[in-house]
Amino acid sequence: MAQDQQPPSIDQLRAQVSQMLDSLPAQVPIAATVLFKVNPEREGPFLQHANALTDATRRLPGCNVFAFHRAVKTGAPSEGIEYLIYEDWQTRELFRTQWDSQHLQRFQHSVGDLIVAPPDLRFYYGWREYRTDIPGQAQDRSDDGHHQNSGSGDNSYASVLSFPYAMSLFGLQQMANIFDPDRAARSFENVTRATEGELSNPLRVAFQLGDAVQRAATSMTFGLFGGRNGNQDAGRSWLNTAADVMQRTAAAVVQPMGQAATDFGAPRQTNTGNGPSASAQPSRQGNPSASAQAQPASGWGPMPWPAPGRPDPPQGAGPRTPPASSGPAPVPAMGEPNISPDYPYPPHYVNVLGSRIHYIEQGSGSPILLLHGNPSWSYIWRNIIPHLSPLGRCIAPDLIGFGRSDKPEIEYLWRDHVRYIEAFIEALDLRDITLVLHDQGSGLGFHYAMHHQENINAIAFFEAIVRPYPWDKFSTPEFREIFRKFRTGGVGGEGWQMIVEQNMFIEQLLPQAAGRQLSDKEMNFYREPFRTRESRIPIWRFPRQTPIGGEPRDVWDAVSEYSERLQRSELPKLMLYASPGALLTQEHVAWCQQNINNLQSVFIGPGLHFLQESSPHRIGREIAAWYQNLPR
């Protein structure tokens, strides 16, 4: 760079690079190097920023390599300590997610005072060099002086050589991860899912069959020899897994070869503008029949024993064998390992509007408020809280009428829950809240956040009510039909019979939408607050208060209002989504990515509705990583 040339500012540099990225094909591979000369007295802060950037970037899909190295030189540094960052990405489109991310922008604006010279930033694509120290100039660095083509021919040969090299380095990295089992497991899972995403539909189904059987065998082995769930529970889990996988395999194999399958390698996406994001569309369309495959062939399986109205055996009664006429309901096998059924949290109560609200609490610092949906309670957060409690004060209340909170004689309308949540927050004097929202709790949390934005730090959500629904856009066709029945008739009507009399929400809908076979212990925790008909009235009321097809009008208007504000709000937001999902189906995920401002979205894999029961550890890790990178 010429001595008299003024180096560009960070914002100018970012604008210049953004213009270059926009000019490249979306699928061209891209790499970058950045050379920093760091002030020796500020090396410590620089390393902190570089480590944070590395951890955040390596979690992004499409990142083949991200590393930084310190130059090894003899003698004292004359012009600063040199650090080189190198990153390699599968496509320009996936790299753009990193370039637009908040964690990268924070790094770029934080290191300006830590370096003694402008950074030397260079990009290589397909493979040509773009140097930012020569504004407007892209230099071809090919040895023979010819432009190298980014077409499929050259890259195919390069990829054949790159793959074994990358795998050898991956093996080396995993050896280094031997003292960090969680990171090693996460790395193996990421590589597995990326590979799965490249398989054809029949091969993917074959992989899922073998993978599910192996996982089930592992669970059964540890159950049999570790005594964790008992021999009969382990055997039933094995049978349920095998039956479900065989059913999904048969359903998938008959599909035409050309039909796109669910993409398990969908990229994270960030929308930081006020309008649609150009890169917000999912990379592939999901399998249209995925939701149907995730359900039993009949739509509903037999009701698990004990039948409604029959008293449960004592907690210590040992393993139970279902009657032969009501064998285990087929349930999709999507669960992570090591999901605990235990609820080790001491109870807390606070008086709110004349009634006691029960809540659990763990950790200290700024509040992280977790709001459950219908028909769950704070028990559903039991495996997620341990991931978040080291970062803040986790508080998970039971909505009024749910869990171990009181059940006053109120109508349990949506506006009643709004009043109780607002009063609960005031009673605990919660300030600078980070919300974690699910299902009906999302509507209550969004409503509070959009009317009290000054008291909200950030919002994370999944399987949420982000806007009101026309009937033809609500959930999946199967769930849409059952929801119509839930809303049919008043007291004593069809919906009342299904929910209040037959306890269908607890005994059928919850276990069918959990994504794995819930144990007897887990089911008994979910049954605990709703053992009588009267106790199930709050469950019955919520489907009738969901804004669908313009009704009920007051809820429809309120949700429309917070949805409009949510789209414009500058608050940081994280959306986790699964496939096929229930409330956040692929169509609604795409809408959120295109319309909600300052939104980061993360695909967490296969799942239905109660994702806390199938992917709690993935959810906890993703929220924790996002939370740690929030602006302070």
Protein Blocks (a to p, Z undefined) as FASTA:
>chain_A
ZZklccddfklmmmmmmmmmmmpcfklccdddddddddfklmmmmmmmmmmmmmmmmmpg
hiabacddddddedjdfkbpadddddddfbfklmmmmmmpmklmmmmmmmmmmpcbdcdd
dddehiacddfklghiacdfbfnlpacdfbfklmmmmmmmmmmmmmmmmmmmmmmmmmmm
klmmmmmmmmmmmmmmmpcfklmmmmmmmmmmmmmmmmmmmmmmnomnojklmmmmmmmm
mmmmmmmmmmmmmpcfklccddfkbccdddfbfbdcfklpcfbdcdfklmmmmpcfkopa
cdddddehiacddfklopadddfklcccddddfbdehiafbdcbccddddeehiacdddd
ededjddddddddfddfklmmmmmmmmmmnmccdddddehiajbccdddekiaklmmmmm
mmmmmmnopghiacddehjllmmmmmmmmmmmmlpfbdcdehiafbccdfklgccfklmm
mmmmmmgocehiamlmmmmmnommmmmmmmmmnopacdfklmmmmmmmmmbfklmmmmmm
mmmmpcgehiafklmmmmmmmmmmmmmpmbdcddddddebjmlgfklmmmmmmmmghiac
ddebjcfklmmlmmmmmmmmmmmmmmmmpcZZ
